[in-house]
Structure formats: C-alpha cells, structure tokens
Amino acid sequence: MPAGPTLKLERIAWQAGKLLLGVDEAGRGPLAGPVVAAAVVFPRDVKRLAGIRDSKTLSEPQRDKAVLLIRKRALAIGIGAASVREIDRLNIRRATALAMRRAILRLYAECREPECREPECRVLLDGLAMPEVGFAHEFLIDGDALCVSISAAGIIAKTIRDRLMVNLARRHPAYHWVTNRGYGTEAHLQAIEQHGPTRHHRRTFAPIAQLGLGL
C-alpha cells in the first residue's frame, strides 16, 4: 500500500480522455446530525497535492489547510447531505447514497468545463458499490487512502460536517457535540438518557431505539 493517496487513477482516467470524480462521505456512524457527502474533480494539469490524505489521519488544523488547497486547485466541488429525517426514513445506506447523488449533481451544476458531465467523468466512490446513487460508478475500498480525489472529497465532507455539529452544539451543549461530533461516546449516551434525544438525533439508530426513546 502506498504511503498516501496518489494521482495514479486520475492519470489513467485522463489518458482515456475522461475526468475522475472522487466521492466520499462523513457521518455514517454518529447518533446525531446529517450524513454529508462531497464530490471533487481536479484538472488534468494538477500536480501532487501535499497534505491531501485520508481525512481520519489529519488533525483539524491540517484538514482546514487541506480544504484551502483543495478549493484552490479543484476544477469543481459538489456537496450534498441527507437529513436526520431522511436517515430515519430511508436507512443510513440509502441516505448516504442520496447525499452522494446530491453531491455529484451539485458538482455537475457548478463545473464550467463541458467535459465535466456524464459520461465524460469517471465516478469513483470510496467503499463499496452503491446502486442507489443513480450514476454509473466504480468503487474503491479504502479509496480515501489510495486516490487523491477521494481523499479530497473525504476532507471536504468531514470538515463541513464537523463545523455543522459545532454550530448545532451551541444550541444543544449538553450533548458534547463539539468534541464527539455526534458519535456515541459515553458522555453523549449519558446526555441522551438524561435529557432525551433532540430533533437532530437519529431515532432509528440502535442505542437510541434501545433506550425506548426512538420513534
């Protein structure tokens, strides 16, 4: 496995006359907040991007710095989300696919390049195939550690979601979202037991449903 993500897959796509659109998500596992997805496409002349790697390995300051670089160098960025209500109604897998679809559609709407369209883009998702996305795509397990475009998408998605949870925490400080970002930490679970779930909690997720505080 390489030391970090590379542009190898992008170069293969470029040589075939296509652009590579990397897609990743943040927030499948938390008990609160939306799931956020991002799609990123880089131009053919982009060089190695220092500091772009799996978002989970970066500190918050490193991610913030990476976001600035991505926004400067990307051809286009698309962001999509699925709400807590959609997660509870659809299930987390289908809601994640919906967020990814919205991110791809937003990227296509934002991109000014004529080739930044189906089928001129090779869409590559992190993880497993998701037919519900609605676009022809390929998938790459551990893609955020292997492919620069997917890594960039993961950084954008995580940064946006983290900032959203920090903003929500101002209205709901008891749940410690500033530090746990909605994940099921002991302090978060104790707060749910003590105060009950908010409208930002995923009522169908097992820890909340098992407390008898779900739907």
N, C-alpha and C positions, 0 to 999 in steps of 0.2 A: 504494500500500500504506500502511495507517495506521502511525503511529509506534509503535504497540504493540497488543496484543490488546484487543478491546472486548467489550462485552456485547450487541452487535447480534444475534447469532444466538440468544443466550439470550432476549432480549426477543421475538424472533419466535416462539420456542417457547412462551413464557409467554402471548403473545397468542392462541395456538392452544389454550391450556388444557393445555399439557404442560410438563414439566421437561426441561432439557437436561443430559444426562450426557456429560461430556467424558472421553475416554480417550486415554492416551499411554503410551509405554514408554521404558525406558532400558536400554541394554546389548545392542543387536543386534550391534554390531560387534566387541566385545572378544574376545580369545582365551581369557579365563578368566572364571568367575563366571556366575551365572544371568542371565536376562533378566527384568526387573521391570516390571510394568505398574501403573498406578493409574487409578482412575475417580473423578471428582469431580462432585458436583451441588450447585449453590447455590440458596438460596431465592429466591423472586420479589422480595423486598424488598431484595436485596443491591445496594449501590451500587458505583461504580467502586472497584476494588481496586488501590491504588498498590503498585508493586513486583512485580506479577504479570505476567511476560512469558516469552518463550522461555527455558527453563532454561539453554540453552547460552550465553546472553548475560549470565548472572548469576554473580557471584563466589560462593564458598562461604558467606561471611557473609550475603550478600544472599539466597541461597537459604534459609538457616536462618531468617532473619527472615520470608521469604515463607511458609515452612511454618507458622510460628506463626499468621500471619494467615489462611491457608487453613483450618487446623484450627479456628480461632475462628469463621470466617464460613460455612464449608460446611455444607450440610444433612447430607451424609454423604460419606464417603471409603471406597473399597474398594481393597485392594492385592492383587495376585496375582503369582506368579512361576512360571517354568519352570526346572527344574534343568539343570545341565550334561548330565546323563544324558538328559534329555528332549530337549534341543537336539540332541545327537548322534544320538538315535534318530529324531526326527521331522523334522529340519532347522530352521533358525533361523526361517523364516517361520511354520511351523506351531506351533513352540514359542512364538513371540511371540503368535500368536492365542490359544493356550491360556492364557498369562499374562493376556491381556486379558479372556478369558472369566472366569477366576477372579476378577479384579478387579471385574468387573461383578456377578458373583454375590455377592461379599462386600459390595459396596455395597448391593445389594438386601436382603441379610440384616441389615445394620447400620441401614438407614434406617427410621425410625419413621413416616414420612409415608405414608398409604395410597396416595397417587398416585405414590409412588416405586417403581413396578413397571412391567413390561411390560403393555400397550403405552402407558402414560401417560408414559413417558420417551422422549425423542428421543435416541438414542445416536449420538454423533459421534466418530469416530476420527480421529486425526492420520495423514496419509499417504494410502495407497490402501486400497481396499476389501479386506476380509479375510473371505470367506465362512466360513472355519473358526472364526470367533469364535462362531458359533451363535446370535447375536441379530440381529434386523433392525437395520441401522445405516446411517448415511451416513458419508461420509469427506470430509476437507478437507485438501488438500495445503498444507503449511506452516501447518497448523492451530494449532500451538503459538505462532505469531507473530500469529495473527488472532483467536483465540477464547479468552476468559479461562478457561473451564472446561477446555479442552485444555491451556492453559499451566499451569494449576494442577496438573493431573494429571501433566504432564511434570516439574514441580518436585518433586512428592512422589516420583515414581518414581526420579528421578535421585538425590535426597537419600538415599533408603533404600538404593539400590544402592551408592552411594559409601561409605556407612557400613559396609555389609556387606563391601565389598572391603578397607576399612581394618582391620576386625576379622580377616579372613582373612589379611591381611598379617602380623599378629602371629605367626602360626604358620608363615608362608612368607615371611620377609623378603627372601630372595634375589631374588624376582621383582619387587620395587619396586611392589607394588600400591597402596601409599599414594599414590604420585604418578601412576601410569599407569592405575589403576582397571581393570587387566586388558587394556588396549589393547596393540596390537603395537608398542610402542616398540622402539628398538634395544636398550636395556638389558634389556627383557623378553625379546626374542628371544634375546639372548646368554645369559640365565639359563636359558632352556629348553634351549638347546644344551648348556650346561654341566651342568645338574642334571637334565634331563629334565622332562617335564610332571608336574604334580600331578593329583590326582583332581578338582581344580577347573578344569582346562583342558579346552577343547573339542577333543577329539581329531580330529573330522572337519573342523575348520577348516584351510584350505589351508596356512598357514605351519607348523602342527604336523604335519599329514599329510605335507607335502613333506619334512620333516626325517626321515621314517621313524620317527617317534615316536608315531604315531597308534594306531589300534585294533589 
